[in-house]
Amino acid sequence: MSIEKNIRDAALKAIENEHLAIKKLMGSVDGDFVKVVRLLLKSKGRVIVTGIGKTAHIAQKIVATFNSTGTPAIFMHAADAIHGDLGIVRHDDVVIAISKSGETPEIKVLVPLVKGRKNTLIALVGNMDSYLARQSDYVINASVEKEACPNNLAPTSSTTAQLVMGDALAVSLLELRGFSPADFARFHPGGALGKKMFLRVSDLSSNNLVPQVLASENMSNVIIEISSKRLGTTAVIKNNELIGVITDGDLRRMIQKYPNYQELMAEEVMTKDPMTVDADEMVVNALSLMRENNITQLPVMEGEKYVGVIHLHDILKEGIF
């Protein structure tokens, strides 16, 4: 048997095992799950998610998902909690403890401390008969029959199950809150979605030079202006108004058509009444306009005043596609 086949077989088996484990979680969306979602929805505090070892990493991911979808959350490492970090927990906070066995020593020490502070404790646990499950106010079942690890040792299917149930909680809360793409963007202003929702044309065009020539200028000046401003275009101005544009493409066609092009003026070569975009327009809309009309630049206007150019490359650099 080739090593390539061994690799494929091992990978496919791991995926299949985790797939089956996730599928069985459908039964875990039960009464307690619904009560937990309602509790978190009404909570005036934060969600404190704790775990140790591999579950600590899962807890951090769940916290990140909560925070990005409108549920304030904080990660608290179970070992650090019993050495001072328990001070993170406030009166109104809800604590979710994640554990496969529910019998981890640090978790067993932490549970009575949380209960003693009168905080609601939710177990996201793989052993429904465990200490953690018995002591918690609500229990979310993340049990798996076996790990994807062939030795049934390395946390694989179990951590996947924990992550899936955490996602299920976050998405349920998102749905109930009516959390919109605009809300998501507010929490991700640096991401592509945030930029699509908030970035305006002026935010990009203001970083560019402002190419422009008078309608009566000769083509030598036009070529110099386009080359020096490096945007592949220039506006043509007459009586302080934008009356046209000249692009690199216009120059190539001009040279082919007019051997004595130096004698021409800008207004004889320009494209009249060019398509423009308002400085306050969303960048994503400017991109759509470029795509629909197969162009790479747009003159930018503030009312009737020409103020610059936005280029397709400006938009692509921001990760907006």
C-alpha positions as CSV (number, residue, x, y, z in Angstrom):
1,M,0.0,0.0,0.0
2,S,1.4,3.4,-1.0
3,I,2.1,6.1,1.5
4,E,-0.2,8.4,-0.6
5,K,-3.1,6.0,0.0
6,N,-2.3,5.7,3.7
7,I,-2.4,9.5,4.0
8,R,-5.7,9.8,2.2
9,D,-7.3,6.9,4.1
10,A,-6.2,8.3,7.5
11,A,-7.5,11.8,6.6
12,L,-10.8,10.6,5.3
13,K,-11.4,8.4,8.3
14,A,-10.7,11.3,10.6
15,I,-13.1,13.5,8.7
16,E,-15.8,10.8,8.7
17,N,-15.4,10.2,12.4
18,E,-15.8,13.9,13.2
19,H,-18.7,14.2,10.7
20,L,-20.6,11.4,12.6
21,A,-19.8,13.0,15.9
22,I,-21.2,16.4,14.8
23,K,-24.3,14.7,13.3
24,K,-25.1,13.2,16.7
25,L,-25.1,16.6,18.3
26,M,-28.5,17.3,16.8
27,G,-30.0,15.6,19.8
28,S,-28.1,18.0,22.1
29,V,-30.3,20.9,21.0
30,D,-32.7,20.1,23.8
31,G,-34.6,21.9,26.6
32,D,-31.5,23.0,28.4
33,F,-29.9,24.3,25.2
34,V,-33.0,26.5,24.6
35,K,-33.0,27.7,28.3
36,V,-29.3,28.6,28.0
37,V,-29.9,30.7,24.8
38,R,-32.8,32.5,26.5
39,L,-30.7,33.1,29.6
40,L,-27.8,34.5,27.6
41,L,-30.2,36.7,25.6
42,K,-31.6,38.3,28.7
43,S,-28.4,38.5,30.6
44,K,-27.1,41.9,31.6
45,G,-23.6,40.6,32.2
46,R,-21.0,39.0,30.1
47,V,-20.4,35.3,29.2
48,I,-17.3,34.0,30.9
49,V,-16.0,30.9,29.1
50,T,-13.5,28.7,30.8
51,G,-11.5,25.5,30.1
52,I,-8.1,24.0,30.4
53,G,-5.8,22.3,28.0
54,K,-7.3,21.8,24.5
55,T,-10.7,23.1,25.8
56,A,-9.1,26.4,26.7
57,H,-8.3,26.9,23.0
58,I,-11.9,26.0,22.1
59,A,-13.1,28.4,24.8
60,Q,-11.1,31.2,23.3
61,K,-12.6,30.6,19.8
62,I,-16.1,30.6,21.3
63,V,-15.4,33.8,23.1
64,A,-14.2,35.4,19.8
65,T,-17.3,34.3,18.0
66,F,-19.6,35.6,20.8
67,N,-17.9,39.0,20.8
68,S,-18.0,39.3,17.0
69,T,-21.7,38.6,16.9
70,G,-22.9,40.8,19.6
71,T,-22.6,38.8,22.8
72,P,-20.0,40.3,25.2
73,A,-17.7,37.5,26.3
74,I,-14.4,36.9,28.1
75,F,-12.1,33.9,28.3
76,M,-10.9,32.8,31.7
77,H,-8.3,30.0,31.9
78,A,-9.5,27.5,34.5
79,A,-6.0,27.1,36.1
80,D,-5.5,30.9,36.3
81,A,-9.0,31.3,37.7
82,I,-8.2,29.6,40.9
83,H,-5.0,31.7,41.2
84,G,-6.6,35.1,41.0
85,D,-8.3,35.4,37.7
86,L,-11.7,34.6,39.2
87,G,-11.8,38.3,39.9
88,I,-12.8,38.7,36.2
89,V,-16.3,37.4,37.0
90,R,-18.9,40.0,38.0
91,H,-22.2,39.6,39.7
92,D,-24.3,39.4,36.5
93,D,-21.9,37.3,34.4
94,V,-22.8,33.8,33.3
95,V,-20.0,31.2,33.3
96,I,-19.7,28.4,30.7
97,A,-17.3,25.7,31.7
98,I,-16.0,23.4,28.9
99,S,-14.6,20.0,29.7
100,K,-14.7,16.6,28.0
101,S,-14.6,14.5,31.2
102,G,-16.1,17.0,33.6
103,E,-13.7,15.7,36.2
104,T,-10.6,17.8,35.5
105,P,-9.1,18.8,38.9
106,E,-9.0,22.5,38.0
107,I,-12.6,22.5,37.0
108,K,-13.6,20.6,40.1
109,V,-11.9,23.3,42.2
110,L,-13.4,26.1,40.2
111,V,-17.1,25.0,40.2
112,P,-17.9,25.6,43.9
113,L,-16.1,29.0,43.7
114,V,-18.4,30.0,40.8
115,K,-21.5,28.6,42.6
116,G,-20.5,30.3,45.8
117,R,-20.5,33.7,44.0
118,K,-24.1,33.0,42.9
119,N,-23.2,33.1,39.2
120,T,-25.2,30.8,36.8
121,L,-23.0,27.9,35.7
122,I,-23.4,26.2,32.3
123,A,-21.5,23.0,31.5
124,L,-20.5,22.3,28.0
125,V,-19.4,18.7,28.7
126,G,-18.7,15.4,27.2
127,N,-19.7,13.3,30.2
128,M,-23.2,13.8,31.4
129,D,-22.6,11.8,34.6
130,S,-19.6,14.0,35.6
131,Y,-19.1,16.3,38.6
132,L,-19.3,19.3,36.3
133,A,-22.6,18.2,34.8
134,R,-24.1,17.4,38.2
135,Q,-23.1,20.7,39.7
136,S,-24.1,23.0,36.8
137,D,-27.4,24.9,36.5
138,Y,-27.6,23.9,32.9
139,V,-25.9,21.3,30.8
140,I,-25.1,21.2,27.1
141,N,-24.2,17.7,25.9
142,A,-21.1,17.6,23.8
143,S,-20.5,13.9,24.1
144,V,-18.8,11.9,21.4
145,E,-18.5,8.1,21.1
146,K,-14.8,8.2,20.1
147,E,-12.1,10.6,19.0
148,A,-10.9,10.8,15.5
149,C,-7.5,9.9,16.8
150,P,-7.0,6.1,16.1
151,N,-5.8,5.6,19.7
152,N,-8.9,7.4,20.9
153,L,-6.7,9.7,23.0
154,A,-5.9,13.0,21.3
155,P,-8.9,15.5,21.6
156,T,-10.2,15.7,18.1
157,S,-13.9,14.8,17.7
158,S,-14.6,16.0,21.3
159,T,-13.1,19.5,20.7
160,T,-14.9,19.7,17.4
161,A,-18.1,18.9,19.1
162,Q,-17.5,21.6,21.8
163,L,-16.7,24.2,19.1
164,V,-19.9,23.3,17.1
165,M,-22.1,23.7,20.2
166,G,-20.5,27.0,20.9
167,D,-21.1,28.1,17.4
168,A,-24.7,26.9,17.7
169,L,-25.2,29.1,20.8
170,A,-23.6,32.1,19.1
171,V,-25.7,31.7,15.9
172,S,-28.9,31.2,17.9
173,L,-28.2,34.5,19.8
174,L,-27.3,36.2,16.6
175,E,-30.6,35.2,15.0
176,L,-32.7,36.2,18.0
177,R,-31.0,39.6,18.2
178,G,-31.6,40.3,14.5
179,F,-27.8,40.8,14.2
180,S,-27.3,42.2,10.6
181,P,-24.3,42.4,8.3
182,A,-24.1,46.1,9.3
183,D,-23.9,45.1,12.9
184,F,-21.2,42.5,12.1
185,A,-19.2,45.2,10.2
186,R,-19.3,47.5,13.2
187,F,-17.3,44.9,15.1
188,H,-15.0,44.2,12.1
189,P,-14.0,47.7,10.8
190,G,-10.7,46.4,9.6
191,G,-12.0,43.4,7.7
192,A,-13.3,43.2,4.2
193,L,-16.9,43.3,5.2
194,G,-16.3,46.3,7.5
195,K,-14.7,48.2,4.7
196,K,-17.6,47.3,2.3
197,M,-20.0,48.8,4.9
198,F,-18.1,51.9,5.9
199,L,-15.3,52.8,3.5
200,R,-16.3,55.8,1.3
201,V,-14.8,57.0,-2.0
202,S,-13.2,60.0,-0.4
203,D,-11.3,57.8,2.0
204,L,-9.3,56.5,-0.9
205,S,-9.4,59.2,-3.5
206,S,-8.0,61.7,-1.0
207,N,-4.7,59.8,-1.0
208,N,-4.3,60.3,-4.7
209,L,-2.9,63.2,-6.7
210,V,-5.6,65.2,-8.6
211,P,-4.8,65.0,-12.4
212,Q,-6.4,67.8,-14.5
213,V,-5.7,69.8,-17.6
214,L,-7.5,72.7,-19.2
215,A,-9.6,72.0,-22.3
216,S,-7.3,74.1,-24.4
217,E,-4.0,72.5,-23.4
218,N,-1.9,70.6,-26.0
219,M,-1.4,66.9,-25.9
220,S,2.2,67.1,-24.7
221,N,0.9,68.6,-21.4
222,V,-1.9,66.0,-21.3
223,I,0.6,63.1,-21.6
224,I,2.9,64.7,-18.9
225,E,-0.1,65.1,-16.5
226,I,-1.3,61.6,-16.9
227,S,2.2,60.2,-16.5
228,S,3.1,62.3,-13.5
229,K,-0.1,61.6,-11.6
230,R,0.1,57.9,-12.2
231,L,-3.6,57.2,-12.3
232,G,-3.9,56.4,-16.0
233,T,-6.3,59.3,-16.6
234,T,-6.8,63.1,-16.3
235,A,-9.8,65.3,-16.0
236,V,-10.4,67.9,-18.6
237,I,-11.6,71.3,-17.1
238,K,-13.3,74.2,-18.7
239,N,-14.7,77.2,-16.8
240,N,-13.9,75.3,-13.6
241,E,-16.2,72.5,-14.6
242,L,-15.4,68.9,-15.5
243,I,-16.3,68.4,-19.1
244,G,-14.4,65.2,-20.0
245,V,-11.6,62.7,-19.2
246,I,-8.6,61.4,-21.1
247,T,-7.3,58.0,-20.3
248,D,-4.2,55.9,-21.3
249,G,-6.5,54.1,-23.7
250,D,-7.6,57.4,-25.3
251,L,-3.9,58.3,-25.8
252,R,-3.1,55.0,-27.6
253,R,-6.1,55.4,-29.9
254,M,-5.2,59.1,-30.6
255,I,-1.6,58.2,-31.6
256,Q,-2.9,55.5,-34.0
257,K,-5.5,57.8,-35.6
258,Y,-3.6,61.2,-35.6
259,P,0.1,61.1,-36.7
260,N,0.3,64.9,-35.8
261,Y,-1.4,64.4,-32.4
262,Q,0.8,67.1,-30.9
263,E,-1.4,69.7,-32.6
264,L,-4.5,68.5,-30.9
265,M,-6.1,70.1,-27.8
266,A,-7.4,68.1,-24.8
267,E,-11.0,68.8,-25.6
268,E,-10.6,67.2,-29.1
269,V,-9.5,63.9,-27.6
270,M,-11.4,63.6,-24.4
271,T,-14.4,61.5,-23.6
272,K,-17.2,63.9,-23.0
273,D,-19.6,63.8,-20.0
274,P,-17.7,61.0,-18.2
275,M,-19.2,58.8,-15.6
276,T,-18.4,60.1,-12.1
277,V,-18.9,59.1,-8.5
278,D,-19.7,61.2,-5.5
279,A,-17.0,61.5,-2.8
280,D,-19.4,60.4,-0.2
281,E,-20.5,57.3,-2.1
282,M,-19.6,53.8,-0.6
283,V,-16.5,52.3,-2.2
284,V,-18.3,49.1,-2.9
285,N,-20.8,51.0,-5.1
286,A,-17.9,52.6,-7.0
287,L,-16.5,49.2,-7.6
288,S,-19.8,47.9,-9.0
289,L,-20.0,50.9,-11.3
290,M,-16.5,50.2,-12.6
291,R,-17.3,46.5,-13.2
292,E,-20.6,47.3,-14.9
293,N,-19.0,49.7,-17.3
294,N,-15.6,47.9,-17.7
295,I,-13.6,50.9,-16.5
296,T,-10.8,51.2,-13.9
297,Q,-11.0,54.9,-12.8
298,L,-13.8,57.3,-11.9
299,P,-13.6,61.0,-11.4
300,V,-14.7,62.0,-7.9
301,M,-17.1,64.8,-7.4
302,E,-18.2,66.9,-4.4
303,G,-21.4,68.3,-5.7
304,E,-20.5,70.0,-9.0
305,K,-16.8,70.2,-8.1
306,Y,-14.2,67.8,-9.4
307,V,-11.9,66.7,-6.5
308,G,-9.9,63.7,-7.7
309,V,-9.9,60.2,-9.0
310,I,-10.5,56.7,-7.5
311,H,-8.8,53.9,-9.2
312,L,-9.7,50.2,-9.2
313,H,-6.3,49.4,-7.7
314,D,-7.1,51.6,-4.7
315,I,-10.1,49.4,-4.0
316,L,-8.4,46.1,-4.5
317,K,-5.6,47.1,-2.1
318,E,-8.2,47.3,0.6
319,G,-9.3,43.7,0.0
320,I,-12.6,44.6,-1.5
321,F,-13.5,42.4,-4.4
